[in-house]
Amino acid sequence: MIARIRGQVISFDAGSVLVETGGVGYRIRAPESVLSSVTIDEEIVLYTELIIRQDLMQLYGFLIPEETDMFRLLISVSHIGPQTGLAIISRLSLPEICDAISQKKPEVLTQVQGLGKKGAERIILELQKKVSELSAQYSNATSSSSQVQDTLLALISLGYSREEALIAIERTKSLKIKASSSDLVKEALVHLRKK
């Protein structure tokens, strides 16, 4: 299975990004959070899920592993396919999804285009126990994701390329502990100066 791809962005459109790595181009369906942050010719790291159907093999990519986990949970619900799962993650943050499920709020989930009341109720029914265990983990993951985005923008504004900034951020050990964006910038700068 293809679980993670790091490569150069060749192109992107509404709904997918083309990433080249090792001379092979992968078209990856992605949520809005990915598509709004990509730049052509820059490096990106995506955590992926490969979906195989009778007539199709499709990769879905996310910025953080927790989004991939939530995607897997959503498509495990009967009659919820990959397109709907992707639409939910594009429209709602992980804590919002967890809250809607654990607090039994189908009206939050029905904000997603293509998801009706019955589908939202099915998600709540089938995932309520699983999601209640993961809510705290997902709220930490989302704050970590926004800190990474803030750090990336700060490093780019300091004159580093997106590729250099992503590599430095990935090398920082602070991503595994709670750290502020400024701490991440400082640690990333330490890695960039070692070059």
C-alpha positions in Angstrom: 0.0 0.0 0.0 1.1 3.6 -0.6 1.0 5.3 2.7 3.0 8.5 2.2 4.3 10.4 -0.8 6.9 13.1 -0.9 7.5 14.8 -4.2 7.3 17.8 -6.5 3.9 19.3 -7.3 3.6 19.2 -11.1 0.0 20.5 -11.3 -3.3 20.7 -9.4 -6.9 21.4 -10.2 -10.2 21.4 -8.3 -10.0 18.2 -6.4 -6.6 16.7 -7.1 -2.9 17.3 -7.2 -0.3 15.7 -9.5 2.9 14.8 -7.5 6.0 13.4 -9.1 8.4 11.3 -7.1 11.1 9.0 -8.4 10.1 9.7 -12.0 6.5 8.6 -11.5 3.6 11.0 -11.4 0.7 10.3 -8.9 -2.7 11.9 -9.3 -3.9 12.3 -5.7 -7.4 13.3 -4.8 -7.1 15.8 -1.9 -9.2 17.9 0.4 -9.3 21.7 0.2 -6.7 22.1 3.0 -4.1 20.4 0.7 -5.2 22.2 -2.5 -5.1 25.6 -0.9 -1.5 25.1 0.3 0.2 23.7 -2.8 2.4 25.5 -5.2 3.6 24.2 -8.5 7.3 23.0 -8.5 7.5 22.9 -4.7 7.8 19.8 -2.6 4.9 18.3 -0.7 4.4 15.5 1.7 1.0 13.7 1.7 -0.2 10.8 3.8 -2.2 8.7 1.5 -4.9 6.0 1.3 -5.2 3.8 -1.8 -8.8 2.9 -2.7 -9.2 0.0 -5.2 -12.5 -0.6 -6.9 -13.4 -2.8 -9.8 -12.7 -0.2 -12.4 -10.6 2.3 -10.5 -7.5 2.7 -8.4 -7.4 6.1 -6.7 -5.1 7.7 -4.2 -6.4 10.1 -1.6 -3.9 12.4 0.2 -3.9 14.4 3.4 -1.5 16.8 5.2 -1.5 14.9 8.5 -1.9 11.2 9.3 -4.9 11.9 11.5 -6.9 13.1 8.5 -6.1 9.8 6.8 -7.3 7.9 9.8 -10.6 9.9 9.9 -11.0 9.3 6.1 -10.7 5.5 6.7 -13.3 5.7 9.5 -15.7 7.7 7.4 -15.5 5.3 4.4 -16.0 2.3 6.7 -19.6 3.5 7.2 -22.0 1.7 4.9 -23.0 3.8 1.8 -20.3 6.4 2.5 -17.8 6.4 -0.3 -14.4 8.1 -0.8 -15.9 11.2 -2.5 -18.2 11.8 0.5 -15.5 11.1 3.0 -13.2 13.6 1.2 -16.0 16.2 1.0 -16.5 15.9 4.8 -12.8 16.4 5.6 -12.7 19.3 3.1 -15.7 21.1 4.7 -15.2 20.3 8.4 -12.1 20.2 10.7 -11.3 17.0 12.6 -12.6 18.4 16.0 -15.8 19.5 14.2 -16.4 16.0 12.8 -15.7 14.4 16.1 -18.0 16.8 17.9 -20.8 16.3 15.4 -20.6 12.6 15.8 -20.1 12.4 19.6 -22.8 15.1 20.3 -25.2 13.5 17.7 -25.5 16.6 15.5 -26.5 15.4 12.0 -27.2 19.0 11.0 -23.5 19.8 11.1 -22.6 16.9 8.9 -25.4 17.7 6.4 -23.6 21.0 5.6 -21.4 18.9 3.4 -22.6 18.8 -0.2 -23.9 15.4 -1.2 -24.5 14.2 2.4 -28.2 13.9 3.4 -29.8 13.5 6.8 -29.9 9.6 6.6 -26.2 9.4 5.7 -25.3 11.8 8.5 -27.3 9.7 11.0 -25.7 6.6 9.7 -22.2 8.1 10.3 -23.2 9.1 13.8 -24.7 5.7 14.6 -21.7 3.6 13.3 -18.8 5.9 14.5 -20.0 7.3 17.8 -18.0 4.8 20.0 -14.9 5.0 17.8 -14.8 8.8 17.6 -15.3 9.4 21.3 -12.0 7.8 22.0 -10.2 9.8 19.3 -11.6 13.4 19.9 -8.7 14.6 22.1 -6.1 13.2 19.7 -7.7 15.0 16.7 -7.9 18.4 18.5 -4.2 18.1 19.2 -3.5 17.1 15.5 -5.4 20.1 14.1 -3.5 22.5 16.3 -0.3 20.8 15.2 -1.3 21.1 11.5 -2.0 24.9 11.9 1.3 25.4 13.7 3.1 23.6 10.8 1.3 25.9 8.3 2.2 29.0 10.4 5.8 27.8 10.6 5.9 27.2 6.8 4.6 30.7 6.0 7.1 32.3 8.4 10.1 30.5 6.9 9.0 31.4 3.3 8.6 35.0 4.4 12.2 34.8 5.6 13.3 33.9 2.1 13.5 30.1 2.2 11.9 28.1 -0.5 8.9 26.0 0.3 10.9 22.8 -0.3 13.7 23.9 2.2 11.1 25.0 4.7 9.2 21.7 4.5 12.3 19.6 4.9 13.4 21.7 7.9 10.0 21.4 9.6 10.0 17.6 9.0 13.4 17.4 10.7 12.3 19.3 13.8 11.7 17.0 16.8 9.3 19.5 18.3 6.5 18.3 16.1 6.0 15.4 18.4 5.5 17.5 21.5 3.4 20.5 22.1 5.3 23.5 20.8 4.3 27.0 19.6 4.8 28.1 16.1 7.7 30.4 17.2 9.4 27.4 18.8 9.0 25.4 15.6 10.4 28.3 13.5 13.5 28.6 15.8 14.1 24.8 15.6 13.6 24.8 11.8 16.1 27.7 11.5 18.6 25.7 13.4 18.3 22.9 10.8 18.4 25.3 7.9 21.6 27.0 9.2 23.3 23.6 9.4 23.1 23.2 5.6 
